[in-house]
Amino acid sequence: MFISRQDNRLTGEKIRTAYNDVRHSINSIQQDRSKRLSGALLLLTLAVLILPGSALLFSKQTANAAQTNPSHLAFANTRGGRGGRAVPGLTPQDLWKQYNLPGVNGGAGQLLAVVIDSGEPNIESDLTAYSQRFGLPTCTVANGCLTIKNRGGQPISPGPDEAEGTLDLETIHAVAPQAKLLLYSVQHGGDALARGPADLMNMPGLKAINMSYGFGGNTQQYQALFANNPHNISLFAASGDSGHGPTAHPASYPGVIAVGGTTITNGVEAAWRGAGGGLASNLPEPAYQKTYGIPQANGLRGVPDVAAVAGTPMTIYLRGQWNAMVGTSVAAPIWTGIAGLVNKPITHDMLYSLAKSQPDSFTDITRGTNGSCGFLCSAQTGYDYITGLGTPKNFVKNVNALP
């Protein structure tokens, strides 16, 4: 259902990533609400795994990792994990160290949501296994940590995004282990992904909504849904995985925090060449970017606002197997989890103000490109169109110290 084009930085081949670029055109939604246009579901493992009714996990075998079954080869970037078996990518502990996060006690009293167009029948068992491996609190429906809701109140079958929902929830749980999680599944096709987040805007106590997907078309029809946010719920959307080019919604909407991507090598981050970014051709530059003074905006909305790791594989547990995934679908739930670690809503005004007043809130990414278009495709000092203001550094500490 979702197709994307992105070079695999590990193999040099084109791969799928975790970002689901739905790219609905408004015309197609109006003419045929069941027709889904091109989009992207990119999943990286270091072996090829075909999951019935789910996504393809692309990977590459390493010499020192064992094959677990005939259809699931070993992973690159393996490392030791709890339970004595290797896991394929970054762990919760890696994220805590990289972004100066509080660790296992973070997120208490917060509610964080994921919107996805798939049922997730295995999410409780997968999330439990993930939590046990990394020493995180158990998060289930029974203990009140996990809530599962379906749009329209009817069961929703697993779709091509089942792996995406698992990635989102496990990554948020990794960042904010004590937070409660809400999985909001919407129907496949039509404009459910565009309208789904608006269903949650008045939910009591909700701190943030994660959207690891994109759609195209006329902005006016849905932009108002994301602007109608009376409780200042933080809205995070992946910027995309096809490098520099036309920006997708909802990431480009001025009311949504767009999250770009980096890679991590020995603790040092660089811009990920797959990270989406650029200027939204039909959206004016919002006041928060004008005040900050993003470069070469030409009066247009710049994407992204911030970034986190996306091109270095992140460990997930999916349908009883350890896998690793790349894409800005990793970066977006990292920031959604961070929203559960701070005592104030994360807004654009906060982000751009902190970048000026307390620049150590972010790691400024100054290396890497996502295309060959010069300035707009290159990481720069200050704001750039691949990583925005940068990745979290002392962000949590600084926000919690604000009056």
Order of alpha helices (4+ residues) and beta strands (2+ residues): beta-alpha-beta-beta-beta-beta-alpha-beta-alpha-beta-alpha-beta-alpha-beta-beta-alpha-beta-beta-beta-beta-alpha-beta-beta-beta-beta-alpha-alpha-beta-beta-alpha
